[in-house]
Amino acid sequence: MTNYEFKIFCFKVWQRANKKMPRDTGNLADNSFKSNVNGDECEMYIDLDIAPYGVYLEDGTPTSSKHVGFWERCISEAVKEIAIEYYAKVEES
């Protein structure tokens, strides 16, 4: 996989994970959920400078547990996309 192909792949993984982000206002999913490619690593994260409440959504608060576990659901979707790519490569060889 070339560097360019890897960047495209990481973007697809990010897109799939982004589908499971909470979207009450869209700020978390649209502005603070980011990805970064550095060599052969792809990092996905929530920019807490943009959405500092991201931590509370994942853990819940005394008044709301509506989004508890959203990060696990996002990662689960990312893993599915990785598996699709991996199995496609295995079938080609």
N, C-alpha and C positions, 0 to 999 in steps of 0.2 A: 504494500500500500504506500503510495507516494505521500509526501507531506500534505499536498493539496487534498488528496482523497481522504486523508485522516481528518483534516479540518471539516470537510463536508460531512463525514461520518459523525464527528462530535456534534455538529450542528443538528443532525437528525436525532441523535440521542437527546440533546437538549430540548428539541421541539417536542419529542414524545413525552419527556418528563414534565414539560411545561403544561401539558394538557391536564395534569392532575393538581396543579397549583390552585390554591383558593383564589377566587375571583370576585370577592365582594365589591371591591372598587377597581380592581385590576392592577393596582400599584405593585403588589408583590410579584405577580406573574409577568406583567408587562415591563416593569422598570427595574426591579431589584434582583430578579432571578437571572443570573449571568453564567456564562461559560468562558473558559480561557484555555487555549491550547498552548502548551509549552513543550516543544519537542515531541516526544511520544506520550505525553500525558494530557488528559483532558479533564479539567476541573469544572465542576458545577457548584455554584454557591449562591446564597442570598446575601446581597450587599446590605448589611445592617445599617449603613449610613443612610440608605434610602428608605429601608423598611425595618426600623429597629424592633418593631412588634413581631417580626417573623419568629423569634424565639418563643414568644408567648402563644402564638398560634399553634406551634408544634407541641408545646407542653400543656397547653390549656391554662385557663385562669379560674379562679373561684366562681366567676360569673358565666364562663363560656368554655365548652369543650367541643365546640362545633367542628373545628379543624384538626383536632388532635390526631396525630399520625399521618398528616399530609405528606411529610417528607418521605416516610416509608413508601407511601403510594407512588410518589414521584420517582423514587429510586427503582421501585419495582417495574415501572414503565421503561425506565432507562435500560434496565437489565434485559427486558424483552427485546428492545431494539438492538442491543449488543448481540443477543442470541441469534436474531434474524441474520445479522451480518456474518457472524461466526459460522453458522450452519450453511449459509450460502457459499462461503469460501471452502468449507469442507466438502460440499457436494461438487464443487468445481474441480477439486483435485482428485 
